[in-house]
Amino acid sequence: MVAKISLGKSIYGALSYNAEKINKEKGRVLDTNKIYNDGSGNIDIHRAFEDFKRWMPQHTRAEKTMMHISLNPHPDDRLSEMQYTQLAHEYMEKMGFAEMPYIIVKHEDIDRHHIHIVALRVRPDGSCISDKNNFYRSKEITRELERKYGLHTAERQKITPDMPIKKIDPSGDIKRQVANTVKMVGMRYKFQTIGEYNAILGLYNIRCEQTDGRVNGREYHGLVYFATDDNGKTIASPFKASRLGKFASHTAIDGRMERAKDKIDIRPTKQIVSEALAQSSGKDDFIANLKERNIDLILRHTDTGRIYGATFIDHNTGTVLNGSRLGKEFSANSLEKWFTVGEKPSVMPVAPDVQQEQPQQDNRQSGNTQTGTADSGQSTTGGGSATSHSQPFSQPQSQTRQNNSSAYDDAPTLPGLDLFQTGPGFDPQEEAFYREMQRRRKKKRRGPKL
């Protein structure tokens, strides 16, 4: 049995959530503790809320005054309502809530029936039931109850990057499926816009929308997630990001998009898409060739059928890219002309990944040839060769600029014409400019003359 515990401030909000399940005939009240219960299985939110308020102290230092728990037995465990009720009461007693007001609601919105418990965690004297080590205490209690009643051992599923991602199953736990999919997509794929984020979520029948507004004069920005069918129609109530987890929040997604800018390399994807385009004769052929290469093409159409957006999802590199990022030939307009008019875009070759050689520094170990030193060792007046020695002192800045410039290091030397050899030798204009800048700095340090 898996227990999930969340602390909050709004008793009314938790009651409303459970009342919604009951109103849709997907839940019923099993029992209560110190809260009015008429035995019908329904809930009077206002009456229940007033009962909770009667037990609420006028002054308390606790910010989160309530606790919302869901107890989830193993799918193979089929329990009666009486057994669910007994489990809930024993669990709350062992957690230290025997004297606190709470309400038990059974949820039947998915095949795996489970129970929710809304409880007050602040005593009438203002003290609060500690939440320290809640996770470990709860896990020990659920294991004890499993052994006592002969239930299957259930563990919370751990999400890993290599887990397969599946489409939303309407008959399953939609909230958990949405949360797991959002987490795995964030772990596995790189994207830079909400549009690209929605493109990959859409493969698994999830849509994300931004919500902006003001609450109590403060501006907020959030995300809301929708579960859909294959036609994009919403099949369940939307989920705020806060209900799924921090990984789904606006801040977390913004952070992922910002970090992706430095990690995304479009060249591997562009190379594969270019090859597929060159070998394709039309839209269906192009999409099929991309599919064989483990790339999905998501096309967005206007009401009239015109393509206004194209996104490539490369599952090989975990990269989501709008067509325009790959190049003009892969943009929505270019693909629209190809698919409707037959104007196939010409593909430019992908530039190879060539790293530029960094200029060599002069502070090499003795025994290696120094370009600048070796060149300066040759006397231009007919003297013999001089031995190069490492110098512990820094060279003048003009010579350092000359030695650090590698643009002319490999230029061939013409015998007898060294004076006319092209290279970063003495430049009168550059030296004059350098001396003038030095003079201005000294003058600035001395200050103006009085």
N, C-alpha and C positions, 0 to 999 in steps of 0.2 A: 504494500500500500504506500503510495506516494502522497506526502502532505506538502502543500505549498502555502506559505504564510506571507501575507503582506500587511504592513501597518499603514494606517491612514488617518485622516482628520475628519472625514465626512461619513458619519453613520447613515445619514439620509441617502447619500450616493450609493452605498453598498446595499441598502434596503431596496432602492429603486432598481438596481441591477438584477437582484433576485426576483423582485416583483414582475419584471419584464418577462422572465422565463415562465413564471406562473401564469401570467396573462396569456401567453402564447401556448398554454397547455403543455409546456415542456418542463414543468417543475411543480413541486408542491411542498408545503411546510410539513415537516415530520414532527417536530416538537420544539419547545422553547424552554428557557430557564429564566424565571422572574420576569417574563414578558407575556402579555396577554395572548392567548391562543384559543380560538373558538372551535378548533378541531376539524374545520372544513378543509384544511389544506391550503386555503387562500391566506392572503396577508393584507391587512389594512395598514398601509405604510404610515399614515399620520398617527394612528393609534400606537403602532409599534415604536415610532420615533419618540412620541411623548413618554412612553414607558422607559425608553433608554435615557431620556433627559432627566427623569426623576432620580435615576441613580448616578447622574453626572454631578460631580462636586462643582461648586461655584468657582473655586480657585484651584488650579493645578499647574505644575511646571511642565507637564508632559505636552509636547506638541502634537504627537500622534496618539489620539485617545482611543482608537478602535483597532480591531484586528479582523482581517478577513481570511479565512482558511478554507482550502478545498482539500478534501480527502478522496483519493482516487485509488480504489482497489484494482488489482490485476484484472485485465479483461476476462480472464477465465473464471473469475469469482462472481457468482450470481447470488446476490444477497437480497433478502426480503427487507421491507421497510422497517420492520421491527429490529432486524439485525443492524441495519444502517444507523438507526437511532441509538441502539446500545453502544455501537462502536464510537459514535460521536460523543456521547456522554462520558464514556471511559477515557477517551482521548483528552477531552477538556479537563477532566478531573486530574489526570496525571500531569497536564501542562500547568496546573495551578489555577484553573478558572472555574472551579466547582461552585464558588460563591458569587460569580460574576453573571450579569445578564447576557444571554445570547440566544440566537435563533438558528435552527437547523433546517436547511432547505435541500431537498433532493432535486438534482438536475437530470433531465431525461432528453436533452437536446442532441445527444450523440449516443451511439450504441453502448459505449462504456458509461453506464450510469455512475454518478458520483454525488457527493454531498458538499454543500457550502455551509460554513458557519460564520455568522456575523456576531462579534462579541465586543463588549466594552472592556478595556484594559486598565481603566482608572478607577480606583476604589473611592467610596464616598468621602474618605478623609483626605483625598487629593493625592495619595501615593499611587504609584504605577507599578503594575506587574512587569518585572524585568524581562527584556527580550534577549538578554545575554545568552549566547550559545543556543539560541532557538533551534537552529538547524540540527545540531547534534542531539539535543534533548528530544526533538520531534522524531528523529530517525530511530532512536532507541525505543521510543514508545510505539511507533508503528511496527517495528520488528517484534516487540513483545506481544502486540495484539494479533499479529499474523500467526505467531506460534500458538497463542491461546485459542484462537478460533479456527486453526487449520487453513489459513489463507495462503495463497501463492505469494512468494516474495516478488515485489515489484521495485524496480530501480528507475530513477529519472534518466531519460535518454540523454547521453552526452553527445553534443554536436561536434563533429570533426570536419576539417576541410574536404576530406575524401569521401564523405557520405554522398550517396546519390540524391539528387533533388527531384522530387516528384510534383506533379500537378496537384492542386487542391482537390481533395476527395470530399464532396458535399456530405457524405454520410459519416465522416469522421469528425474529430475535434478540430473545427475550422480555426479557432484561435491559435491552438498549438501548432497547426500546420503552417499558418501564416508566419508565426514567430520563428519557427525553425527555418523556413525558407528564406526569410529576410536575413537571418543571422548567417546562413550558409552562403547566400549571394554576396553579402558584405565581406565574408572571409575569402571568397574564391575569385571575385571579379573586380576589375578596375574600371571606373567610369568617371566622367568629369562633369556631367550635367544630370538634372532630374530626368530629362528626357531619355538619356542613355540608361539611367537607373531603371526607369519604367519599362524600357525595352527588354531588359533581361528578366525583370519580375513578370512581365506579361507572358513569357514562355511557360510560366507555372501558374497562370491564372490569378495574378495579384496585380493590383493597381495602387499607386501611391499618389496622393494629392497634398499640396501645400495648403496650410491654413494660416492666415494672418489676421490679426485684430488687436484690440486693446481691452485689457481687463484692469479695472480700478486705475485707469489712467496710464497703465504700463503696456508698452507694445510687446507682443509676443509673436513668435513664428514657430509653427509646429507642422507635423506630418500626420496624415490619416491614411490607413491602409484598408483596401477593399478586397474581398474574395470574390472572384467572378467565375462564370462558366466559360466555355470555349468561344462563345460569341461576345464576351466582354460584359455580359449582364451581371449586375451585382446579385449575389446569392445569400448574403448575410449582412447583419448590421456592421457598419464600419468600426475599425479598431483604432483608437488613438495610439500613437507611438508609445506613450507612457504605459499602456497596458501590455505591450509586447516586451518592453525592456529598453535599457539605455542604448543598446546597439541599434535600435530602430529610430532613435530620436533625430530631430533636425540637426542638432549639434554633431552627433556621431556621423551622419551621412555627409554633412558639409566637410568634416575632417577627412573622411575617406576620399572625397572628390579633390580636395586640396592636395593631399599626399599623392594621389594618382598622377598628377601633372608631372611629377619628377620621375615616375616609375614607368610610364607608358612608352613603349617603343612601337611605332606604327609599321616599321619596315617588314617584320615577318608577316603580319596580316596583309599588308599591301601587296607583297610578293605573291601570296597565295590567291588573293582576290584577282590580281592582274592575270595570273595564269588561267583562272577559271573563266574570266571574261573573254580572254583570247580564244578559248576553246568552245565558247557557247554561241548558240545561234539565236537565242531569244530569252525571254523572261523565265519560262519554266525550266529550260535547259540550264540557265545561269544559276537559278536557285538550287537545282539538283546537284550541279557540279560543286557548288559551295558546300552543300550538305555532306557530300562525300568527303570533303576536306575538313569536316567538323566545324563549319562556320554557318551560322544562321543569318539570313537576311530578313530584317523586319521592315516592311513597307507600310507607310501611313498614307491614307487616301482621304481626299475631300469628299463631300457628299456627291459630287459629280464624277468621282472615280479617278481624279487626277492625283498622281503621287506628289506629296508635299514633304515627305520625310523618308529617309532611308538610314537604317542603322545596321552595322555589321557586328555580330557577336562571335568572337573568335574563342571557342572553347579550348583551343590548344594553348593559348597564352593567357586565357582568362581576361580578355580585353574587350570592352564594348566601345565602338567608335561610330560616330555619325559619318555618313559617306563623305561629307565635305572635308573631314579631317584626313581622310586617305588621299584626297585629291579631287580636282574639279570633275574628272571623268567618272567619279563614283558618286557624285552628288545626286540629289533627288531629281533636279532638272535634267541632268544628263541621262539618267536611267529612264525618265519619262519619255524623252525623245527617242531613245533606243526601243523601248517596249511598244510605243504607239506609232511612231513614224518610221522606225527602222534605221535611224542614224546611230550606228554603233560607235561608241566613243573610242578614240585611239588611246592606247595605253602607253604611257611613258615608262621606260625601264627604271627599275628601282635602283637607286644609288647604293653601292656596297658600303658596308660599315668600315670605313678606313679611318683609323686613328692617326691624327697628325703627330709627327715626331716632335717632341718637346726640345727646345733649344738646350744644348749642352752647356753645363756650367763650367767655369774655369777652375773650381776648387777640386780638381781630380787628384788622386793619389799620385805620388811620384812614380815614374815608370811608364805612365800613359802619355801619349803625345798630346800636347796642348796646342790647339790650332793657332791661337793668337801668339803664344810665346814662341812657337817654332818659327812662325813667319817673321816675328820681330828679331829672332836670333840671326837671320841672314842679313849681313851688312850690305846696304845698297851702295856703298862706296868701294866695294871690291874686297872687304875684309872676309876672313874665313868664318866657318860656322862656329857658333857659340853654344856652350852647353846650357840646357834649360835647368834652372833651379827653382824649387817652390819658394815663393815669397810669403813670409808671415804677415806682411802688411798689405792693406788693401791698395789696389791700384787707383790712379786718378780716375775720376768718373768718366772722363771722355774716353779713356782706354777701356774701362769696363764696358761702356756702351758698345765699343768696337768689338770686344771679344765675345760679348753675349749675343751678338747678331750672327745667326747661323745662316742667313739667307745667301751669303756669298762664300761660305767656307769651302764649298766644293768647286768653285769657279776655277777653270784651268789657268795656269800661269804661262804667259808667253815669254820665252827666254829673251832677255835683253830689253823687254818692254815693261818691266815691272812698274815703272813710274806711271804708265798709262793704263794699268790693269783696273777694270771696273770692280769696285768693292767698297766696303764701308770704311775707307781710309779717312784721312784728314779732310774735313769739309769746313772751309772758312766760314761760311754763313751759319752753319750749325754751331760752331765754336763761338762765334760772335754772339749769337743768340743766348748761348749758355752763360757766357761771361756777363752779359747784360742782366740776365735774371739773377745771377749771383750778386751783382752790384746792387740791384734793387732790394734784395733780401737784407743785405748788410745795412743799407740806408734805412730800411724800415725798422731794423732792430735798434739803430742808433737814435732814431727819432728825427724830427725836422730841426733844422738849425734855427736858433732864436735870433 
